[in-house]
Amino acid sequence: MLETPRGRWVRWLWTGVFVLGFACAGYGAATRVNWHEIGPHATPFGVLAVILLLASCCFCRFRVPLVEIHFFLFLVVTSWFVPIATLGAAFLFFLAATLLGLRFTRDVGVGRFFCALLVGTFLIAASVGWLLPYRVHTAPVYTAVLALILWLNRKEMPELRAAATRWLLAQRKGPRFPMVLALTVCFVSLTTVWQPTIQYDELAYHSMLSFQLRELAHFRFDLASQVWGAAPWGSDVVQAIIGVLADDDGRNAANIAWFLVSCAALWAIGDVLGLTVTNRWLSIALFASQPFVSGLLGTAQAENEVTAVTLGMLFLLLKSRDPGARVWCCFLLLCGLMATLKASQALVALPFLLALLPSLRREFRGRLVILALVVCGLFASSYLYAAFLTGNPFLPLANGVFSSPYFPLRNFIDPRWLSELSWRAVWDVSFDTNRFQESRAGGAGVSLFFLSSFALLGLCFRKTRVPMLVLLVAGTLMFGLVQYFRYIAPLVIAMIPLCLFVGQQVLTPRVASLGIGLLAVTNVVLLPATSHTLRDDTLKNQLSFVRKFRPDIHEGIANAYAFEVEAAAVLKARAGPAYSVYLADPERPYLAPFAGRAFTGVWYDPTMKAASEAADADASGASWRRLFAQTGIDFVLVTRSQTVSPALAEALKKASVDFETSKYMLYRFSLPVDAVSPGALYKARDLSAWLRLL
């Protein structure tokens, strides 16, 4: 159609729209982004990208396989920051998950391998979720189970190996420019996985499961100390399994895997849509360049996995149009995985389910009913444990409905993310980003202008109409509920291949390639806008340590941001495993490293918060000392930079300084003879012992 005079006018029209959108993005980036703050910290990313591009030119000159050499270089550098044992544990887990999942994805057809990994991950993680109260979470047990899965599914290995070999050989004959761009951007984006566990949410909550399984071999279910303790834990379970296998933090390796799975999903979606190889590489480049993608890779947030699952659902929706494809079995299993990640993802799964209903006539419906019941039983562990222990399956959400005593009788919602939306939403999210997530202007990237305009045009094409409508409806539901950009980020990523398909129809290949390349470069420059750790020259410091062959990089960065990890090790060494510690700094409720032996007076623990506020009312400090005696808390961790309340300061005068550094001080109380036993509160709040009796 576009070869006719009318088609050429359409191409020119949408080329103009594309250029206008890019001009708006450039204007916003130039005028709204604080380049005095962002610019200097973007230099390490730019230098690394230039080095990689120059190296790629050399590789092309000597006909070195680009994909293999980039992957090898990334693994070599990553091994400085992520132990080889952790990378090996992740490989073992995801290989076992893939081989297991292949049993359930035979009817999906080409592109089923990444779906198999997601399905296998769900089956393993959901099973482990039910076993969290029991003391079985050790490296030998996990190794034996994964080895058994590998042995029972060993016949699937040749097919997996052959598919990987075919793809790699095919890329050696592919277009060089988009491949080099995508591989370079992927390498730069993945640098955030080198960071140790230093983010607020990980130290306060997400890593709690991993620390407890590694130290105690079970999860304590102390939902009074952390109200998010029984929230859907699928992503945390995967990281914990890898962590137990390697006796280390599994977040980094898991996030690398989710990133690669998302890239594989984008490639498979492009194959189904009929994208050219160039546009498939460009879709990966545009995905990897998003600042929020790189920012998420440095965290333990579930959106890393949610992105891969959302792309899997989109792939199944597109694949369902093939006459011989039966996708419902795989789709139900992906719905189960989505439910183990976040309850709110029901708003995403529902539009996909409705769109897939026409393909239900090709399925064995009786088998699907049984499978749906099994899936519900598998994913329900966190919800049923929370309901049984607290009375609220979604604690702390919807507590105004369920009235759990573990949280105030109100529906929890963060008022920071209740912004008014207007017709300028795309502009506001792009350049007034701090209203929609914890980042600076530009933290959402500049791609939304391209995606929004071509998303609407995608409704006019038969191949993209239903998928685009599903994503728009899901995004509207999610963003209408809470205006937090991270929650809709996976849906934004899912729009990329659909928009590139539209661009392939209405733009010349040269214009599309040049425009996407410029968007990717601009996004990479904006990477520091998405996280405060990226604005602290973390990457520059890490690369300098590599250059100087310094092996202590993780310890230096971790102590700069999260000295609680060191404090937990000091307490364990000096006081043994029976200590209890109160974290006095309300800005640092980092409970996770202490494996359940820390308590804090913030909203995560309403009971302790009320008790600490009452103790602060007694200026003599006696109430604080009485509180510690009644709960068996014998240590108090004080940050040197904080100003403690006068009452707590008086109480600390009766304690001795057991250990101190330039960052913190550990005070030790000698409990009176009439006090309860040390660790009384720790023991009383361990609900896993009760669950093991059932």
N, C-alpha and C positions, 0 to 999 in steps of 0.2 A: 504493500500500500504506500509505503513511504518513498518509493521510487517514482511515483507520479508527481506532477506539479503540486497537487494538493499535499502530498506527503512531504515534499520538500519545504512547503510553507509551515507544516506542523513541526518539522525539525527546527527550522529557524525560530519559530515561536517559543518552543520549549528550551532551546538553547538560550534565548533571551531570558526566560524565567530562571534558568539555572545560573546564568551570569548575574542576574539581579539578586538572587538569593546569596550568591557568593559575595557580591558587593556589600550586602547588608551584614553578612557575617564579618567581613573585613572591617567595615565601619565600626561595628560593635566591639570587635577585638581591639581596634586602635583607640577607641574613645572610652570604653567602660572598664577594660582590664587594667589593673594597676601594674604596669610594666616595671616600675621602679622596685616593686616587691617580687614580681614573678620572674622578670627577665634574668637577673643574675643567677637564679637557681635553675633556670632552664639550660644554662650553658653546659653542664655535664651531660645532659641528655643529648644535646646537639652535637657535642664533641664525639660522644660514643656513636651516634648515628653516622657521622661523617667517616669515622674510622671504619665502621662496618661497610659503608658504601664503597670506600676505596678498596677494602679487602675483597668485596664482592666483584669489583671490576677485575682484580687480579685473578680471582677464582674463575671468572668467565673466560679470561684470556687463556688460561691453562686447562680449560674444560674440566674443572673440578666440580663434582655434583654439589649444587648450591644447598639443597635442603639438608643433605647429610652433613656437610661441613658446618653449616650454621648451627645445627642441632648439637654437633660434637663440641663446638666452641662454647655454646651456652652451658652444656653440662660440665665442661672443664672449669669455667669461671664459677658456676653455681656451686660446685663441690667445695669452694672456699668458704661458703656461707651456710650451705645445707649439707650435713654429713652424708657421706656415701651410703651409710646404713639406712638413713631415712629415705633417700631416693630409691634404694633397693627395696625397702619395705613397701613403698608406694607402688613400685612396678609389680611386685608380687601380688598385692591386693587387687590392683586394677586388671591385671592379667587374669587372675582367678575370676573376678567379676565378669569380665568379657566372655570367657569360655562358658561360664554358667549361664549368662544371658543369651548366648547363641541358641540355647535350647528353646527359648521362648520367642525368638524373632525370625524363625525360618520363613514365615509367610510375608515378611516385609519386603524382601527382595534386595536389590542393590542398595548399598548404603546402610545396611543393617548393623554394621559392626559398632558404631558409636552408640546406637540404640541398645545393643546388647550390653555394652559397658554400663549404661545407666540402669538397665533392668537388673543386671547382676548386683550392682551397688545397692539397689533398693532391697533385694532379697537378703543380702548379707547384713546390711546396716539395720534393717527392720528386725531381723532375728536377734541381733545383738542388743537392740533397744529393749526387748523383753527380758533380757538376762542381766540388765545393769545392776539390780540389787544383789546379785550373787557373786561370790568371790571366785570367779572363773576367768577373769580378764587378765591373763598373763601371756607373755610372748610365746612360751611353748604351746599353750592351748591354741592361740591364734594361728601359729605356724602349722600345727597339725591339721587344723580345719582347712586352711587355704591349700595345703599340700594335698589333702584328700579331694578337694574340689578340682584341683589341677589334674589329679590322676584320673578321676571319674570322667572328666571332659577332655582328655588328651587327644581324642580323635578330631576335635575341632581345631587343633593347633595348625595343621598343614594349611587349611583353608585361610586362616587368619594370616599366616606368614606369606602365603601366595598373594593375597590381596594387597598387603603392604608392599611387597616387592614389585607388583605390577604398577602400583601408583607411583612409587619412587622412580622406576624406569621411565614411565610416561612423562614425568616432570623434567627429565633431562632434555627432552625435545620441545619443552614448552617455551612461551615467551619470557624473555629475560627481565625486561623492565618491571612489570608488575610483580614478578616473583621476588626480585631483589628488594623492591619497595616493601612488600609484605613481610619478608623475612627480617629485614632491618627493623621495621616498626615493631614486630613481635618481640624481637630481642630486647629492644629498648623498653617496651611496655612491661616485660617480664622481670625487669631489674628490681621491681618492688618486692618480689617474693624473696629476695635476699635479706630483707629486714627481719630481725628477730621479733618475737612477740612483744610489741611495745604499744599497741593501740588500746584505748580506754575500754572498749567493749570486750576485747579478748581477755584482758586482765581482770575485769570485773565479773565476767560471765562465761564467754564462749570456751575459754581454755580450762575452765573448772573441771569439766568432765575428763579431759585428757590428763590433767594433773592427778586427779583422784584415782583413775584407773591405773595409772603408772605406779602410784605410791601405795594404794590400798587394794587394788585388784577388784574394786567394786565402786559403785556410785552411792553416796551417802543419802541422797534424797533429802537434804537439809533445805527444805523449801521455805523455812522461816528466815534463814539468813540471806537467801537470794530468791526473790519471788519469781524470777525467770527460770528457776532451776528445772522445772518440768515442762518448759515450752518446747515445741517441736524441735527435736535434737538430731535429725538425720545428718546434717552437715557436720555437726560436732562429733557424732559417733564415728564417721569416716576418718576425721582427723585423729580421733583418739585411738582407733584401731592401728593406724600407721604409727602413731606415737608410741603405743605399747610395744609394737613389733621392733621399733628402733630404739626404744627408751629415750625418746627425744620428742620435740614438738613436731607434729605431723602436718601443721598448717601449710608450710611452704610447699612441700611436695604435693599435697592434695590440690592446692591452687594451680600448680603447674599442669596437673592432669586435667582439671576442669577447663583451663584455658585451651589446651590442645583438643579436648573433646568439642569445645565450642567451635574451634577452627574446622575440625572434621565435619561438624554438623553444617556449618556454612558452606563447605565444599559440596556436601551431599545435596543440600537444598538447591544450590546453584546447578547441580547436575540435573535434578528433577525439573527445574524451571527452564533449562536450556540455556543457561548463561554461558558465554564464551569462557575459555580458560582464563583469559585476561581479566574478565569481570569477576571470576571466582577468586582470583588472587586479590583483586581490588576490594572485594567484600571483606576478606580477611584483614587486609591493611586498614580499612576504615574501622572495623571492629577493634583491632588491637590499638589503634591510635586514640580511641576515646579516653580522655583523662580519667573519667570515673571507672573505666575498666582497669586501668593500671592502679588506681587508688584502691579498688576492691581487692586486687591481688595481694596487697600488703596487709590484708585483714583476714579475719576468720568469718566474715559475714556470709550468710547462706546464699546471697545473690550470685556468688561465683558459680555455685552449683545450679541455682535456679535458672541462670542464663542458658546453661547446657540443656536443661530439661525443657525449657520453653522452646528452644530451637528443635529439640527432638519432637515435640508436639506439632510444631509447624511442619516439619519434614513428614510426619505421618499424615497430616491433613492433606498435604500436596500429593503424597504417595497414594492416598485412598482413591484417587481418580483412576489409577491403573486397574483395568478390569480384573486382573488376577491377584491383586494385592488384598490381604486381609490384615488389617492393622489394629483391630480393636483389642486383641490380647495384649499387644505391646503398649497400646494407649492406656489401658487400665492400670498396667504396672507403672507407667510413668506418672499417672495420677496419684498412685500410692506413694511414689517417691516425692512428688510435689507436696503431698500432705505431711510427710515426715519433715519437710523443710520449713514450711510456714502455713499456718491455718488460713491466712489471707489469700493464699494462692488458689483457693477455691474460686475466687473471682476471675482468675485466668483460665483455670481448667474448664469452667462451665461453658464459656463461649466456644471453646474447642470441641467440647462434647456435643453441643448442639449442632455445630457445623459438620460433625462426623456422622450424625444420625442417618443420612441417606445411604451411607456405605454399610449400615448394619445388616441389610438384607443379604449380604454375601457371607455373613458370619454364622458360626454355630452358636445359636443364642443360648441354648441350655448350658453349654460349656462356659459361656461368658458370665452367666449368672453365678455359677459356682466360683469362677475366678474372681468376680467382683467381691464375693463374700470373703474369700481368702485374702484378697488385697486389703479389705477393710480390717480384717483381723490383724494383719501384719503391721499396717501403719499406725494402729490405734494405741501403741504402747504409751507414748507420752501423754496422750489425752486421758486414757483410762487410769494411769497412775496418778495424774494430777487430780482427776475427779474423785478417785478413791481416797486420796490423802488429804485433799483440801476442800473438796466439794465443788471445785471450779475446773473443768477440763481445759480452759483457756487462760488460766491464771497468768498474769493479773488482768487480762482483758475481760471485759463484760462482767466484772464483779458486781456491778449494780444489779445484774440479773441473777447471778449465782450466789451472792452473799457469802463468800468464803471468809472465815475469820483471819486468814493469812494476809488480807489486804483491805484497805478502807472500802466501804460499801459504795463504790462509784465505778463507772466505766473508765478505765485508764485510757488516756489519750494524751499525746505530747502537744501542748498548745503552740510550740514553736512551728509546727508544720500545719497550721490552719490558715493559710494565706488565701486572699481573695483572688480568684482567677478572672481574667479578662481576655479580650481578643489579642492582647499582647503576650499571651502565655509563652509562646516560643521564644520571644525576645527576653522575657523576664527570666525564664529558666536558663537561658544561655548566658546572660550578662548581669542578672541580679540573683546569681545562683545561691548566695547565702540565705535567701528566703526559703530555699527548697532543700538544702542539705548543708552539712558542715564543710563548706569550702569557700573559696574566693570566687569572684566573678570570672567566668570562663571555665569553671570546674566541670561543667556539663559538656564542654566542647562546643564547636561551631557547626557541627553536622546537622543540627536539628532543622536548619533552614532548608537544606537539601532534602532531608527525609520528609519534612512536613508537606512540602509542595508536591513531591512525587508520590507521597502516600495517598493524597487525594486523587491524583491522576491514576493511581493504581486501581481505583474503584471502577475505572472505565475499561480495564482489560479483563477478559474472561478468566485468564489463568491466575490473576492476582486478586480478583474482586473479593472472593470469599475469605481467603487468608488475611487480606488487608483489613476487611471489615471486622474479622475476629480480633485482630490485634488492636484496632482502634476502639472497639467496644470494651475489651479487657483493660486497656489503658485508661479509658474514661472512668470505668468503675473503680479502678485502683486509685487513680489520682483524685477522683472525686471524694473518695473516702478519707484520704489523708494526703496532703500536698507535699510528699516527700519523694524526691526524684529517684533515690536509690531503689524504691519499690517498683518503679516502672522502667528502670534501666534495662532489664532483660527484654522487655517488649520493644524498646527502642532498637536494641541490637537485632531483634528478629525482623524488624522492618528493612534492614540494610539490603539483604538479597532481593527482596521484593521491589525495592526502589531501584536497585541496579537493573533489574529486569525491565522496569519501565523506562529507565534511562537508555537501555540498550535498544528500545523500540523508537525513541524519539530524539536521541542525541547521536551525533557522529561519534565513532569510537575514539577519535583523537580528542575531542572536546571532553568526553566522559572521563577518559584516562587522565588528562591533564587536570581536570577539576577535582577528581577524587584524590589524585596525588597531592594537590595543594591543600585540600581539606585535611588529609592525613598529616602533612607536615605541620600545619597550623595547630592541630590537636596535640601533636607531640610537644610543641613549644609550650602549650598550656598545661602540661602534666603537673608542674608544681602547684597549680591552683587547687588541686583536688585534695591535698592532704598537708597537714602542718609538718609531717616528717619529711616530705619532699621539699619543703621550703627551708629545711635545716641543713641542706647539703649532705644528706645521708649518703646518697649515691657517690658523691665526690669523695667522701671519707672512706667509703668501702673500696672504691677503686684504688685509692692511694694506699690502702692497707695491702691490697693485692700486689701493687707495684713494689712495695717494700717487704713483701713476704711476711707480713705480720699475721700470726695465727690467732690473735686474741680479739679479732674484730667484733665478733658477736657479743662478747662480754663487755667491751667498751661501750658499744651503742646501747645494749640492754641496760647497763647501769646508769647511763645518762637519762634514759626515759623511764625505766621501770626497775628501780633498785629493790623493789619488793621481792623479786626473784632471788636476789642475793640474800636479802634479809630472811627469807624462808629457809634457805640453805644454812645460814648461820644459826637460826633457832633450832633447826633439826640437829645440827652438830653439837651445840652447846647445851641444849635442854632435853634432847631426846625427842621421841615421837609423841610425848604426852603433854606438850605445851598448849596453851591457848593464848591468842594475842588479840588485842583490840587495836584497830587501825584508827588513829586519832584524826587523821587529815580527811575531812569530808570531801575534798576534791580528788582523793585517790582511794576509792573503795575497791582496791585491787585484791579481791578475795582469792582468785584462782590459784596463785602460786603456793598458797598455804594448805592446799588439799583439804579444806573444810575446817581448819583450826583457827581461822581468822573471823572476826566479827567487826561490824562497822555500824555507826549510828546514822545511816542515810536511809533514803526511802526504800532501798532494796530490802531492808529489814525493819518493818514498821514497829515491831516490839522493842528492839534495841534502840531505835530512833526515839521512841517515847521515853524509854528509861534514861537515855543520855540527856535528853532535854530536861527531864526532872532532876537529874543529878547536877546539871549546870545551874539550877536554881539555888543550890546550896553553896554559897561562896566559901565555906570552910573546907570543901573537898571531901568531907566525911561521906557524903552520899555516893561519890564516885568510888571511894574505897570499899564501901558496903556493897555496891553493885559488883565490883570485881570479886569480892569474897563470896557473894552469893552465886556467882556464875562460874567460879573457878578459873577466871582469867588472871594469869600471872605475868603477862607481858603487855606493854603498851608501845606501839611503834609511832614515833613522832617525827614528822618531817621538819628539818631545820628551818625551812622557809615559811612554815605556817605559824600562825599566832594561835596558841591554844587558849581555851576559855579560862578565865580566872579560877573557876572551881577546879577544873582538871589540873591546872598548874599547881594549885595548892595540894592536890592529891599526889601529884608526882614528886613533891618534896619528900614524901614518905617512902619513895621508891629509890632504888639504886640504878645507876646507869650500867647496864650489863654489856653493851656494845655500842659503838658509835663510829660513824664515818662523816665525811663532809656533807653527805646528803641526808642522813637520818640518825636518830638515836633510839636505842632499845632500852626501855625502862623495865625493871623487874620488881614485882611486888612479892614480899614474903607473906603468904596468906596466913591469917591468924589461925590458932588451933581450933577455934570453933567454926571455921569456914568449911564449906562443902569441899569435897575432894577436887583436886586440880582437874580441869577439863569437864566439869559437871555439865555445863551447857552444851559442850561438844557432844557428850554422850546422849544427853536428853534429846537433842535435835536429830540424831541419826535414825531416820525412819526406815532405812534399808533393813535394819535388824528386825523390825516388825514385819516388813514385807517377806523376809525369808522364812518367817514362821507360818505364813499362809499356805 
